[in-house]
Amino acid sequence: MPDFSFVGAAYEAASPTQDTQVCINWYPEVDPTKKDDNPFTPDGRGVIALYPTPGLSVVGELAAAAEVRGFNVIPGGQTLLAVSGNKFYSIDTNYTATEIGTLLTSSGQVSITNNGVAAYLTDGTSRYYYIWGTGVFAAIADGAFAGGDVCAEMDNFIFYNDPNTNQFGCTSAGSIVSNALNSGQKIGGSDNIVAVAADHRQVILLGETESERWVNVGTFPFPFAIIPGTSIQHGLQARFSVARLGEGLACLALDDRGQATVVMWGAAIPSPVRISTFAIETAIQGYSRTDDAIAYSYAQSGHEFYVLTFPTADVTWCFDLSTGLWHRRAWRDSNNFYHRHRSNCAVVFNNQIIVGDYQNGKLYELSTTNYTDAGDPLPCVRRCPHLTNDLRNTFHHDLQIQFQPGVGLQTGQGSDPECILRFSDDGGFTWSNDHIIKIGKVGKYRNRAIKRRLGLARDRVYEITVTDPVYRAVISANLNATVGAN
């Protein structure tokens, strides 16, 4: 049997008997030069390959060994601002951190933006400013109301929402000062504003069940006005699930008709586009809490990823805009339990993609050449679709996984890299013992990762796991099998 869709994305259906595909710490990449009707790839081999998600390389650590709550880069790109615990830091390109001030809160995401003159922070209960030319950091309570959940910048105005209301306010242009009359309210619906964002020089107001877009019309003292006809019947389920993706924004959306979905929307995408699948939505709807979801996006190796974490559920999902496919990201503890990805927020700084840890104040680079979680094993798991032929008994003679061979290290773990194979004959409810398959020592480019005499089954699911810290690309798989009479 030629390539049988062993390589693919995550898709765990509501019933595992329908589909139980798992893809953890691997992302599928489609080769546009290979099509199913290409005579050079008649079996579809290599049309989709699996590549390892980036590992974590420690670049710095903040004194407050707590969750890293938010990032922002000062214009010029030489200084990174970060919040960890209740401490606010300035970080240089050597990742030396200097404590600047103290917030009134110590947990939960922090929104940070800047208008080229000063940085602005909101943590739900308070607003703060930091003028880097003077080093001044302080809480601020001016304007039409105190506090703010999320802040953003457009046209040198910093705008922010009033928690638990349908109002939002802004500073004066190029300033951290808000006039008492610098406020407006969402017009299209009476629901509260959950978050604000800027997109293509438009203010995006995301409500609980409805959202709308505003623009700078130059009026005084409040410069913004709604763009007629831009309201949508989708709100926001999770305040910090909003992240830029492509030419729009991705978020965990909600309306008054049902449960949450992941959509893209924005100034260039006037109508929400659903990007979650039935399988992703089934998973999300099974979580006890989803309003605490957080997200960030980044581009690497030609892919643009939207990384969506559910802290209470302890799960991280990732959407690849280039392929439209989903996978999971996770770390594994000593008891073999999988947890959410360690990243809590992300930023591009110092020509690196930097993420902050959700527990310990560490800063990591998302590295495509590091195959560990900051030195700990980074497991990759792929579980393929069901293999069945009219539910007749099928004799599985041998299975060959086409890894990139010869990737072993010179010494230590990974010098003789291997994958663990197991299989299920009841739809993924119970599993066989582990079987070891060698990937190939360094330079062994003709190594075959193959397992023979795999028995018979009417409905089989194969799963492989790789933990060795080596490059683990999977190109295809080939199953040699014979279908029985019944």
C-alpha positions in Angstrom: 0.0 0.0 0.0 1.6 3.3 -1.0 1.6 6.4 1.2 -1.7 6.1 3.1 -2.0 9.6 4.6 0.2 8.6 7.4 1.6 12.1 7.2 -1.0 14.6 8.1 -2.5 17.0 10.6 -4.3 16.7 13.9 -7.9 15.7 13.6 -9.5 13.9 16.6 -13.2 13.7 15.8 -16.1 13.6 18.3 -15.9 9.8 17.9 -12.4 8.3 17.8 -13.9 5.5 15.6 -14.4 8.1 12.9 -11.0 9.7 13.2 -8.3 9.9 15.9 -5.4 11.6 14.1 -2.8 13.2 16.5 0.0 15.5 15.5 2.1 16.8 18.4 5.2 18.9 17.9 5.2 18.2 14.2 3.7 20.5 11.6 2.7 19.4 8.1 4.3 21.1 5.1 2.8 20.8 1.6 5.2 20.6 -1.4 3.6 22.7 -4.1 5.6 21.0 -6.8 4.2 17.6 -6.0 0.6 16.8 -6.8 -1.3 13.6 -6.8 -1.6 13.7 -10.6 2.2 14.4 -11.0 3.7 11.4 -12.9 6.8 11.6 -10.8 4.8 11.2 -7.6 2.0 8.8 -8.5 1.6 7.5 -5.0 1.5 11.0 -3.4 4.8 10.4 -1.6 6.2 13.6 -0.2 3.2 15.8 -1.1 2.9 16.4 2.6 5.9 16.0 5.0 6.1 16.5 8.8 8.7 18.9 10.2 9.6 19.4 13.9 8.2 22.4 15.6 11.0 24.7 17.1 12.7 23.8 20.3 13.4 26.2 23.1 16.8 27.7 23.7 17.2 29.8 26.9 18.4 33.3 26.2 17.6 35.1 29.4 15.8 34.9 32.8 14.0 37.5 34.7 14.5 38.0 38.4 10.8 37.5 39.1 10.6 33.7 38.6 6.9 33.9 37.6 4.9 33.9 34.5 6.0 36.2 31.7 2.9 38.2 31.1 3.6 40.4 28.1 6.2 41.9 25.7 6.7 45.0 23.6 9.7 46.3 21.6 10.7 49.9 21.8 11.2 51.6 18.3 14.7 51.0 17.1 14.6 47.4 18.1 17.3 47.6 20.8 15.1 47.3 23.9 12.6 44.7 24.9 10.0 45.5 27.5 8.6 42.6 29.6 6.4 41.9 32.6 7.0 38.9 34.8 5.0 38.5 38.0 4.5 42.0 39.2 7.8 43.4 37.9 8.3 45.5 34.7 11.7 45.1 32.9 13.8 46.7 30.2 15.9 44.1 28.4 18.9 44.9 26.1 20.1 42.8 23.1 22.4 40.8 25.4 19.2 39.8 27.4 20.4 41.7 30.4 17.2 42.7 32.3 16.8 45.9 34.4 13.9 46.2 36.7 11.9 49.4 36.0 8.9 49.3 38.2 6.2 47.3 40.0 2.6 46.6 38.9 -0.4 46.3 41.2 -1.2 42.8 39.9 1.1 39.7 39.7 -0.7 37.3 37.4 -2.7 37.2 34.1 -1.8 38.6 30.7 -0.6 42.2 30.4 -1.2 44.3 27.2 1.7 46.5 26.2 1.9 49.0 23.4 3.8 52.2 22.6 3.3 55.4 20.5 6.9 56.1 19.8 7.3 58.3 22.8 6.2 56.1 25.7 5.0 52.6 26.4 1.6 52.0 27.8 0.5 49.0 29.9 -2.9 47.6 31.0 -3.4 44.7 33.4 -7.2 44.8 33.9 -7.3 46.9 37.0 -4.8 49.7 36.1 -3.1 51.6 33.3 0.6 52.4 33.4 3.1 54.4 31.3 6.8 54.2 30.8 8.8 57.0 29.2 12.1 55.4 28.2 13.9 58.7 27.6 13.5 59.6 31.3 13.0 56.2 32.9 9.7 57.3 34.5 7.2 54.5 35.2 3.9 55.1 37.0 0.3 54.1 37.2 -2.1 56.5 35.6 -5.8 57.1 36.2 -6.8 60.0 34.0 -9.3 60.2 31.2 -13.0 59.3 31.4 -12.4 56.2 33.5 -9.7 54.3 35.4 -8.3 50.9 34.4 -8.1 49.0 31.2 -8.0 45.4 29.9 -6.3 45.8 26.5 -4.5 48.7 24.9 -3.3 49.3 21.3 -1.9 52.1 19.2 -3.0 53.7 16.0 -2.0 57.1 14.4 0.1 57.8 17.6 -3.1 57.5 19.7 -3.1 54.8 22.4 -6.6 53.5 23.0 -8.0 51.1 25.6 -11.3 49.7 26.9 -13.1 50.3 30.1 -13.4 47.0 31.9 -16.9 45.5 32.0 -18.5 48.3 29.9 -19.0 49.1 26.2 -16.8 52.2 26.5 -13.3 52.8 25.3 -10.9 55.8 25.6 -7.7 57.1 24.2 -4.8 59.3 24.9 -4.0 62.5 23.0 -1.8 61.9 19.9 1.8 61.2 20.8 1.0 61.4 24.5 0.3 59.3 27.6 -2.3 61.8 28.8 -6.1 61.2 28.3 -8.6 64.0 28.3 -11.8 63.4 30.3 -13.7 63.7 27.0 -11.5 61.2 25.1 -14.0 58.3 25.1 -16.6 56.7 23.1 -18.8 53.6 23.2 -19.6 50.7 21.0 -22.7 51.5 18.9 -23.7 48.3 17.2 -24.7 46.5 20.4 -25.1 46.9 24.1 -22.7 44.1 24.9 -19.4 45.0 26.7 -16.1 45.5 24.9 -13.9 42.5 25.6 -10.8 43.7 23.8 -9.6 46.3 21.3 -7.1 46.0 18.5 -5.6 48.0 15.6 -5.7 46.7 12.1 -5.0 48.5 8.8 -5.4 51.9 10.5 -8.7 50.9 11.9 -9.8 50.5 15.6 -11.3 47.0 16.1 -13.8 46.8 19.0 -14.5 43.2 19.9 -17.6 42.8 22.1 -19.1 39.9 23.9 -21.4 38.9 21.0 -20.9 41.6 18.4 -17.9 43.6 17.0 -17.3 46.7 14.9 -14.6 48.8 13.2 -13.9 52.5 13.8 -11.5 55.0 12.0 -9.7 58.2 12.9 -11.8 61.1 11.5 -9.8 63.8 13.1 -12.5 65.2 15.4 -11.7 66.8 18.8 -11.4 65.8 21.6 -12.3 62.2 20.6 -10.9 61.4 17.1 -12.6 58.1 16.3 -15.9 57.3 14.6 -17.6 54.1 13.6 -17.3 52.9 10.0 -21.0 52.4 8.9 -21.8 48.9 7.9 -18.8 47.2 9.5 -20.5 45.5 12.4 -20.4 41.7 12.6 -22.5 39.2 14.5 -19.4 37.7 16.3 -17.9 38.6 19.6 -14.9 37.5 21.5 -14.8 34.5 23.9 -11.2 35.1 25.2 -9.8 38.6 25.6 -6.2 37.6 24.9 -6.9 35.2 22.1 -6.5 38.0 19.5 -3.4 37.9 17.4 -2.4 39.2 14.0 -2.5 36.6 11.3 -2.0 37.2 7.6 -3.9 40.4 6.6 -6.3 40.1 9.5 -6.7 39.1 13.1 -7.4 35.6 14.4 -9.3 35.0 17.7 -11.5 32.7 19.6 -14.9 34.0 18.6 -18.3 33.7 20.2 -21.8 34.9 19.5 -25.3 34.6 21.0 -26.1 31.4 19.1 -23.7 28.8 20.4 -20.1 27.8 21.3 -16.8 29.2 20.4 -15.0 28.9 17.0 -11.7 30.2 15.8 -12.1 32.9 13.1 -10.1 35.4 11.1 -11.5 38.9 10.7 -10.3 42.5 10.2 -10.2 45.5 8.0 -9.1 43.4 5.0 -11.4 40.5 5.9 -14.8 42.2 6.3 -16.7 38.9 7.1 -15.4 36.4 9.6 -13.7 33.3 8.1 -13.9 30.2 10.2 -10.4 28.5 10.5 -11.1 25.9 13.2 -12.3 22.4 12.2 -15.0 20.3 13.7 -12.4 18.3 15.5 -10.8 21.5 17.0 -14.2 22.8 18.0 -15.1 19.5 19.6 -12.0 19.7 21.7 -12.5 23.3 22.7 -16.1 22.6 23.7 -14.9 19.9 26.0 -12.8 22.2 28.1 -14.1 23.4 31.4 -13.0 27.0 30.7 -12.2 28.8 27.5 -12.4 32.5 28.3 -8.8 32.4 29.6 -7.4 31.3 26.2 -4.3 33.2 25.1 -2.7 33.5 21.7 0.2 34.9 19.7 1.4 34.5 16.1 4.8 34.4 14.4 6.3 33.6 11.0 9.2 31.2 10.6 10.5 29.0 7.7 7.8 30.4 5.4 5.0 29.5 7.7 2.8 31.8 9.7 1.5 30.2 12.9 -1.3 31.1 15.3 -0.6 29.5 18.7 -3.7 29.2 20.9 -3.3 28.0 24.5 -6.0 27.1 27.0 -4.3 27.4 30.4 -7.1 25.8 32.4 -7.4 22.9 30.0 -3.5 22.7 29.8 -3.6 22.4 26.0 -1.9 24.3 23.1 -3.2 24.2 19.5 -1.5 25.7 16.5 -2.9 26.8 13.2 -0.7 27.1 10.1 -2.0 29.8 7.8 0.1 28.5 4.8 -1.6 25.1 4.9 -4.8 25.6 6.8 -3.9 22.6 9.0 -3.7 22.3 12.8 -1.3 20.6 15.2 -0.7 20.5 18.9 2.4 21.8 20.8 3.3 20.4 24.2 5.9 19.4 26.7 5.9 16.1 28.5 6.6 15.6 32.2 8.4 12.7 33.9 5.1 10.8 34.2 4.5 11.0 30.5 1.7 13.5 30.7 1.5 16.2 28.0 1.0 19.8 29.0 0.5 23.1 27.2 3.4 24.7 25.4 5.7 26.6 27.8 5.3 29.9 25.9 3.0 32.5 27.3 3.6 35.4 24.9 5.9 36.1 22.0 7.8 38.9 20.2 10.3 39.4 17.5 13.4 40.9 19.0 17.1 40.8 18.2 16.4 38.9 15.0 15.0 36.1 17.1 11.5 34.9 17.9 11.4 35.2 21.7 8.8 33.6 24.0 8.2 33.9 27.7 7.6 31.0 30.0 4.3 30.7 31.8 5.9 29.6 35.1 9.5 30.6 35.7 10.4 33.9 34.1 12.6 32.4 31.5 13.0 33.8 28.0 13.5 31.4 25.1 14.3 31.6 21.4 12.0 29.5 19.2 14.9 27.6 17.5 14.6 25.5 14.4 18.0 23.8 15.2 17.2 22.9 18.8 15.2 19.7 19.2 14.7 19.9 23.0 12.6 21.9 25.4 15.5 23.9 26.9 17.4 20.6 27.4 14.5 18.4 28.2 13.1 15.9 25.7 10.8 17.4 23.0 8.5 14.5 22.0 7.0 14.4 18.5 3.9 12.2 18.1 2.0 11.2 15.0 -1.1 9.0 14.9 -2.4 8.2 11.5 -5.9 7.7 10.1 -7.8 4.4 10.4 -6.6 1.7 8.1 -9.4 -0.6 7.0 -10.7 -2.3 3.9 -14.4 -3.0 4.2 -13.6 -4.1 7.7 -12.1 -7.3 6.5 -9.1 -8.8 8.2 -5.9 -7.4 6.7 -2.5 -9.0 7.2 0.1 -6.3 7.9 3.4 -7.6 6.7 5.6 -4.6 7.2 5.4 -0.8 7.8 8.2 1.5 6.7 8.4 5.1 7.9 10.4 7.3 5.6 12.4 9.5 8.0 15.2 11.7 6.8 18.0 9.1 7.6 21.5 9.5 8.9 20.6 12.3 11.4 22.2 10.7 14.4 24.4 12.7 16.7 28.1 11.9 17.2 27.7 11.0 20.9 25.2 10.7 23.6 21.4 10.5 23.4 20.5 10.6 19.7 23.7 8.9 18.5 21.5 6.0 17.5 18.1 7.7 17.1 14.9 5.7 17.2 11.2 6.1 17.1 8.6 4.2 19.2 5.9 2.5 17.2 2.6 1.2 18.6 -0.8 0.4 17.1 -4.4 0.0 18.1 -6.9 -2.5 16.6 -10.0 -1.0 18.3 -10.1 2.6 17.1 -7.5 3.9 19.5 -9.0 2.8 22.8 -6.3 0.3 23.7 -2.7 -0.1 22.3 0.0 -2.6 21.6 3.3 -2.8 23.3 6.0 -0.4 22.1 8.2 -1.4 19.1 11.5 0.3 18.5 12.5 1.4 15.0 15.9 2.8 14.2 16.0 6.1 12.3 19.6 5.9 11.3 23.0 6.8 12.8 25.0 9.7 11.5 25.8 9.2 7.8 23.7 6.1 7.4 21.7 7.6 4.6 20.3 4.3 3.4 18.8 3.2 6.7 15.3 1.8 6.5 13.0 2.5 9.4 10.9 -0.6 9.0 9.0 -3.0 11.3 7.9 -6.4 10.1 5.3 -9.1 11.1 2.7 -6.7 12.5 -0.2 -9.2 12.6 -3.7 -8.7 11.3 -6.5 -6.3 12.0 -9.9 -5.2 10.6 -9.3 -1.5 11.7 -5.8 -0.4 12.7 -4.3 2.9 13.8 -0.5 3.4 13.9 1.3 5.8 16.1 4.9 6.9 16.3 6.8 8.9 18.9 10.3 10.4 18.6 12.1 11.9 21.6 15.8 11.8 20.6 17.2 15.3 20.1 17.7 14.9 16.3 16.2 16.3 13.2 13.1 14.3 12.8 11.5 14.9 9.4 8.9 12.4 8.2 8.4 12.3 4.4 6.0 9.4 4.0 5.1 5.8 5.1 4.5 2.6 3.2 2.5 -0.4 4.3 2.9 -3.8 2.8 -0.5 -5.5 3.6 -2.8 -8.2 2.2 -6.6 -8.1 2.5 -8.2 -11.3 3.7 -11.5 -12.9 2.6 -13.5 -11.7 5.6 
